[in-house]
C-alpha cells in the first residue's frame, strides 16, 4: 500500500470502512489505508505491558498512534513537542480511529510542513478526481518546485516539464542499480544520499512522493522497487 500524503482532518473527518481491510474515505473521496503525516507530537504515553501511544497535531485535527510489544519502542523514543514525519496504517477500535506506526522521524526544519502540504495537494488532485480551472497550474507548481524545503515552501513559479526533480531521478536510478528481489532498503537509500550531503528526512519524503506517483512500489515495509521492476 502506498503511503498517501494526508493531514489529520482527512482521516478523522472521513468515513471508516473495513471491507477489503481497514480504511477511511476522506471528505474529498480519497481512500486512505496507509498515510504519511507531518505534525507535532503533543503528548506521549508509555504504559505497562509494552504499550505506548503518541498524539499527533498538524493544525487541522489530532489523532493518536498506538503500538504494542516490540513496536512500542519506536513511540517511546519520540519526545513530546517535536515536529515529526509519521507513516502508519489506519485502524479503528470502539469507534476511535487511530494509527499503527511504521516510520517516525523527527524533523528539524519546519519548512518540511510546507513541503508536505504541497505534496498532499498533489495527492488530492491526482486521487480524488477533483477538477477546476486552476488544477493544471497548481499541479505544475507542485511538481516543478525546486529541491530544498525552503524553496518549495516559497515557490510560486509555474513551469513546464516532466515534474521530476533531479533528486527524484537520482533516487530512481539508485533503486534501479541496486535492485534485489526483496527490494532496496530505505535505510540504504537514505545513507547513500546522506553521504552526498542530502538530508535523510528529505530522502524519506521523496521516496514516499515517488510511490505516490506510481514510480516506486513498496514490496514490504521499508523496501522499494521500481514500479515496472
N, C-alpha and C positions, 0 to 999 in steps of 0.2 A: 504494500500500500504506500502510495506517495504521501509524504507529509505535506498537507495543504497549508499554506500561509493563511493565518486567521487572526482575528482578535477575539477576546474572550466573549464579547457580546454575540458574535456569530454562533458560539456554542450554547451559551446559557439561554439565549432568546430563540434558539432553534427548536425543532421538534425531534425528540428522540425516537428511534426505532430499533428493533432487534432482528428484523428479517435479514438473512444473509450476514449476520454479525452486527454487533452494536455500532450505531452511527447516529449522527444528527444531520438533519436537513436545515441549513441556516435560513434566516429570513429572506435571503437572496436566492434560495434554491440550490445552493452548493452542498453536495454531500460531503460530510466530514467524518472520517473514520480515524485518521491519524493526522495530527495537526502540529504546526510549528508556531509558537508564540514568542513574543518578546515582551517582558513586563518586569515589574518589581516584585521581589519576594517580600511580602509584608508580614508574614507570620510563618513560624516553623514549629512543629510539634514532634517530639520523639517520645514514643510510648513504650510500654512493655511488650514483650513478645515480638521483637524485631519489627515494629510498626513505626512509620514516620509519615508525616504529611507536611506540605507547604501550601500557602495561599498565594496565588499569583494575581496581581493587579496591573492591568495595562492601560488604565484610564477609561476603559469602556465598561468593564464589569470585573468581578473577581471570581476565581474558580480554584478548587483545591486539587492538588495532585497527591495521590496516596500510593504507598508502596509497603510491601510486606517482605519478610525474610531477607535474603541477601540483597535484594533490590532496594531495601530501605536505606542502605548505607549511602547511596547516591544523594538522597534527600538530606541525610544527616550532615553532610559536608557543606551544604549551601547555607550561607549566612543570610539572616534577615536584612532587609533594606538594601539589597543588592539587585542591580539590573541583570537579567539573565535571559539567555536563549533556552527555550524549552521545547522538546519534541516528545510527544507521547500519544497514546491511544485513548479514545473516548470510551468511558464505561458509565454505568448507571446502577445505583442501588438505593432502594426505598425512595424513589423519585428525586434523588440527588445525582446530577451529572458531575462526574469527576474525571480526572486524567490519570493514566498509568504512565510513569516516566520511562523514557528510553535514553534521551540525551539531555543533559543540563550543562550549560556553560555560562560562567559569569562573564559579563560584558563590562569593559572599562570605558568604552566610548558611547555616550548617549546618542550619537548620530545613527547607531545601529537601529534604533527605534524607527527613525525616519526611513531608512533603507527597507526595514521590514514592512512598514506600512505601504510603501510603493510596490513592493513585491506582492503584498496582499491585494492591492487594487488590480494588479495584473492577473492574479489568480481569479479574482472575482469576475473580471471581464471575460476571461477565457473559459471559465467553468459554468457560469450562470446563464449565459445566453443573453445577457442584458445588452441592448444596443442603444446608441444615442448618437446625435450628430457629432459629439466630441470624442467618441470612442476611439477612432483611429488615431487621432492626435495624442490622446492620453496614452494609448498603448505604445506609440513610438517614443514618447517621453520616458516611460518606464523602462523600455527595452534598451534604449540607447544612452542611458545615463552613464556618466563617467565612473571610473572604477572605485574611487575611495568613498567611504561612507559619508564624509563631509560634503564632497562634491555632489553625490547623489541626492543628499538632502536639499541642496541648494539649487540644483539644476532646473531650468525651465525651458531648455533648448529642445526643440523638436527636430530630429534628423531622420534621414533615411538609412537603410542598411539592413543587415541580416538580424540585428538585435543581439548578437553575441558579442560580448566584450572580450578583450584579449585574454583575460584570466580565465574566462569560461572555456575558450578554445584550448588553452593550455591544460586545464583540468581534464577535458575530454581526451586530449592527446595522451596525457599521463595514464588515464584509465585504459585506453586502448593498448598502450605499450606494455602495461603491467597486468593485463587481464589473466585471470585464472578461472577455472570452472566455479570456484567459490566466490568470485568477485574480488574487488580491490578494497581493502580496509580504509575507512575514513581516516583512521589514525595515520596510516601510511601516506595518504594523500596530503593531510594537513602537515605532517612532518616534512615531507618533500618541499612544500611551498614555504614553510616556516624557515627552512634553511636558505631560502631565496628572499627573505625579508618580507614575506606576506604574513598577515595576522591569521592565526589558526581559526579564530571565530569567523572571520570573513570567509575563509575557505569552506567552513561548515555551512555557512549561509548560501554560498554559491552552489555547493553540491545539492542542497535542498531545492534551490531555484532551478537547477538543470533537471532534476527529477520532475519538478512541476511542469516543465516544458517538454516532458517526454523525450529527453535526450539521454538521461541516465535512468536506470531502474535499480531498485534496492532488492537484491536477491535474498538477503537475510539482513537482520538488524545490523546496520553499520557497514555493510559490504555492497559494492556497487559494480554494475556492468553497463556498457553502452546499451541503449535501448534495442539496437539491432544486433547486439553481440551475443 
